[in-house]
């Protein structure tokens, strides 16, 4: 009878174990499309042996649980590559926008005429060429008007590019502020999951709770550069790449935003982390680099260009005589310094007769000062360089940055795709595999149920001695 009882226990244990295994597979299938879900594999064990009539006998199988198929090192590599790729992608998008600002449609202002598509380089060439044309016929009123028209188009182009850069900077600023709010929400959720994991699974896999935490970490990596440190009780500390704490156990630290110098600064614990985060990875890192480095560099260059051209033209204009026989008045208004000159530059000379085409004392038919004004196109008036060379250097520098970022982004995307494929092969739900496992566990359950039925009949026969009992197999 003891052997029958042992067989009964083995059969009932097998039924319970198979039922639990079927539940694990069913959960895998149900969550196949759940973001961040990691496939769980069934872990089996054996029951303690029992001794019957001096012999040790096995007592069957036991279901020990579902174990998530995760590789924490691989997950961290995916997160790190995500940070790099996200930062480069955001910066590349900003650089492409930056590059487009230096070539586009120019809207005529103040009655000026324009052929449509132009950039600062083309406008400067047209402006200096207008002086060459005037030098050949200084008494021609239409040529004098053309000089001021070209000056207005040039000033308008400087203004539009400068405003475009400032708008792009403001857009990136808004993006950074929005991303910061998302970071705070994610770190708060990670801290909450840390508490649940440490309480419920301090020394074992926490299943879907760890899936949720890892999914949050992946989302966080898209936004900001982070480091992860596993703690006791299965907890996790998350810091920025510079070491500032974002999550420690069940507590998170919000990134605060504060306006300073016209842009948003990011603070942790009252300390300004803006510079540290600029090259730290994630969308925020890429946006900060574009906002605080790439765009200001371009703004400085066009400010110096506008200032160099404007001051040199005004100086040369003042040395000549206009059609009214007086010294030339300034053509451009510039503000007090090179800082902001591209935004400030405007045409302040409205009378075409005010263009000083003649040299002092040379008469109204002389065009030598107009020739001198035209010659500024090849003079070192912008930091010792001709204006077209200075502008070409700026555009070339932006083009180089775009090219480098494009190459880096392609390489990082390829590496990320490879790592994600490895992660998916390990952790994602394979419906074919799960269907096969489900069939196997169902067959095992049916077999255990059949044994259970047979044992039930045998035990019934033993109890009802002398009564014939049918046993179906």
C-alpha positions, 0 to 999 in steps of 0.5 A: 500500500505504501508503494501505491501511496508513493505512486499516487504522490508522484502522479499528483505532483506531476499533474501540479508541476505540468499545470504550472509549466503550462501556465508559464508557457501560456504567460509567455505566449500572452506577453509575446508583444508586451514591450520589455517582456522576457521569456521565462523558462521552466525550472524543474527539480526533484522531490526528496527521496523516501525510504521504503523497506530499506530502499531509497525511492524517488518521489517525483518532479517539482516545479521550481518556477519560471526563470527569465532568460536575461543577460544583465551584461548584454542588457547594459551593453544595449543600454550603453549603445542606445545612449551613444546612438541616441545622442548622435542621432539628435545632434545629427538632426540638429546639424542638418537643420543648421546646415540648411539655414545657410542655403535657402529662399531669401525673402526681400525686405524694405522694397529690395528685390531678390532672385529667390534662392540665395545664401550669405555667400551669394548675397555678399558676392552680389553686394560687392559686385554692385560696387564694381558695376557702379564704379564703371558708371558712377552717375547711373542712378539705377546702379546706385539703387542696386547697391542699396538693394543688394545691401538690404538683401545681404542684411536680410540674409544675415538677419534670417540666418541669425534668427533661424539659429536662435529659433533652433536653439530655442527648439532644442531648449524645449526638447531638453526640458521635455526630455528632463520631465521624462527622465524624472518620471522614469527614475521615479518608476525605477526607484519604485520597482527597486523597492518591490524587487528588493522586498519580493525577490532580494536574491532571485530573479524578479520576473516581470518586475525586472522586465519593467525595470529593464524596459525603463532603463532602456527608455532612460538610455534613449534620453540621458547617459547613465551608469548602472550599479547592482546592489544588495537585495537585487537593487539598482543604483543609477547615476549619470555618466559623471557620477551624479545619482539619479536613483539609489535604492527606493529613492530617486533624485529629480533633475531640476531645470533653471533658466540661465543666460536665455537657456535651460540649465539642468541641476541635480541636488542644486549642482549645475550638471549641464556641462557634464551632461553635454557629452554624456549620451542620450537625446539630452546629451546630443541636444545639449552639444548642438545647443551649447556648442554647434549653434553658438559656434555658427552664431559667432562666425556669422556675427564676426562676418557681419561685423567685419563686412559692415564695419569695413564697408562703412569705413571705406564709405566714409573715405569717399564722396557721394553724389551730393559732394559730401563724405559718405554716411554709413550704409550699415547699422551694426550695434556696438560690437560683433556680438549679435551683429548678424541679428542687428545689421541693417541698411541705414542709408536710404538715399541712393545718392548717398553711396560714396562712389568717388574719391575725395576731390575727384569729382562726381564722375570718379568711381575709384571709391566704388572700386575700393569698396568692391575690392573689400571682397578679397581683403582680409576684413574678417579676422584677417581673412576675405569674407568669402573665405571666412564664410566658406570655412564656416560652411565647410566646418558645418559640413564636416560635422554633419559628415562625421556625425552621419558616419558615427550614427550609421556605425552606432546604429549597426552596432545597436542593431546587432546587440538588440538582435542578440538580446532578442534571440535570448529574451524575446518570445519565440512562438514556435518554441512556445507552441512546441513546449505547450504541446510537450507539457500538455502531453506530460499532463495527460500522461500524469492524469492517466496514471492518476486514473489508473492508480485511482482504480487500483486503489479502489479495487484494493479497498473493495476486495472481491469486487471486480473493478474495470481499469481503462488504460 
